[in-house]
Amino acid sequence: MTRFAELGVPAEIVKVLVADGKSEAFPIQVDTLPATLDGGDVLGRGRTGSGKTLAFSIPLVAGLAELDVDRVPGAPTGLILAPTRELATQIATAVEPLAKAVGLTVTTIFGGVKQARQEQALGRGVDIVVACPGRLEDLMQQRIVRLDNVEITVIDEADHMADLGFLPGVTRILAATPSDGQRMLFSATLDRGVDKLAKRFLHNPTMHSVDEATSPVEAMTHHVFEIEHADKNAMVAELASGAGRRILFTRTKHQARKLAKKLTADGIPAVDLHGNLSQPQRDRNLKAFGEGGVRVLVATDVAARGVHVDDIELVVHVDPPAEHKAYLHRSGRTARAGNAGDVVTLCLPDQRRDVAGLLGKAAIKVKPVRVRPASSEVDSLVGERAERVEPTAEPVRPAGRPRQGAAGGRGRPGSSGSRRRGSGQRDARGQQSSRGSDQRGSGHESSGRNGSGARGSGQRSSGQGRGGQSRGQQGSNMQGRGQQRGGRVTNQAARTA
């Protein structure tokens, strides 16, 4: 195994990783860090749970620390795009301790919550923004945030962005960042327009494909339980009764809510996760599942990519998904980071052909077994049962406001380092006019802010606004950026040699 220190990760970051029990790098991290730490663009492909988050978080934080960037209100220098609020939150949680170690700050931006708190964070100045495309474009249109200071951009789960129809927005966002910035794109697959995105915005990227998109996880064991309609409710309750954490996937929001409520009433505390919950409800339910006494999460596919909770021992497809990629992402909630896990698909008589086709496309080979709730195969899989819990008057479900909005993102902390850019060059660049105002937003009215979005002075040595730079100054500045990037790529080539 390769240790992070051997890959050139700065000591401050290594110390945080080791304190969290992460001293040895996963294959995708070993494969990508030498290039990304030298400032190169990377196109990485790896299955869920392969360690992609740290693979891009480490070079993002280390790179910004080296550049010793200035913190400017409304103008972050690091940007991570994620398809869902849950994933943005999880990424920010992973990035924050690394960023804090080198004096950087992080915040998140996503819809479904009021934007006032996000405005305040941007107004104070933040280094790294973890965002979902929808709310970020809204804030760009309102001139609350601009992206012309972004040095390093990460696009995570680009294939899921495509599935959700976000690629046009992602394209506009990337076009608003400096063309010579470092970019890292990670995706399980390169279809649905992801390859076009990579060709347009990545500069001679190093391609890393640690796993095929459909490659099964060796530590994951798959089961297909063929059951009768009359046994389904009892079978679900039996599978949910174990002592360890488990996620039960349903097709619809209504089914998820109903099943979580029924399990709780039957003495098996459960929470639900789906698109009809407000963000505070989602956060509280995930916290109860990840940290509290709740061991069962009933979810729709909204959780198939965004939930990263340790020690999930079982995933149950209560309703088989419609297509194989959803099956793989649902299943990927268990057997993460080298741990073992089991996946059960419940198959009714009229679903046998569909389930067989689904597993074939997912490259999963498993022999279906006909079972009843009391079958030995089920008893062996469930293992130790948890004690039943008397339900309270209002189960674990928190009361909350109605759903408020669309998809969005998230973020964290600072500034420090050695990969310095000249102060005059950085000052000149800070005076460029905002590119964000040109973006096609979602139709929100302007908040009445001026184009600068600045809320204070003294952040830059020049003390000037953002509109006064001449074309000649801009050309000189871009040339300087290009020279520096060339140096970083040269370092990469030297190390490779």
Secondary structure, 3 states (H helix, E strand, C coil): CCEHHHHCCCHHHHHHHHHCCCCECCHHHHHHHHHHHCCCCEEEECCCCCCHHHHHHHHHHHHHHHHCCCCECCECCEEEECCCHHHHHHHHHHHHHHHHHCCECEEEECCCCCCHHHHHHHHHCCCEEEECHHHHHHHHHCCCCCCCCCCEEEEECHHHHHHCCCHHHHHHHHHCCCCCCEEEEEECCCCCCHHHHHHHHCCCCEEEECCCCCCCCCCEEEEEEECCHHHHHHHHHHHHCECCEEEEECCCHHHHHHHHHHHHHCCCCEEEECCCCCHHHHHHHHHHHHCCCCCEEEECCCHHHHCCCCCEEEEEECCCCCCHHHHHHHHCCCCCCCCCEEEEEEECHHHHHHHHHHHHHCCCCCCCEECCCCCHHHHHHHCCECCCCCCCCCCCCCCCCCCCCCCCEECECECCCCCCCCHHHHHHHHCCCCCHHHCCCCCCCCCCCCCCCCCCCCCCCCCCCCCCCCHHHHHHHHHHHHHHHHHHHHHHHHHHC
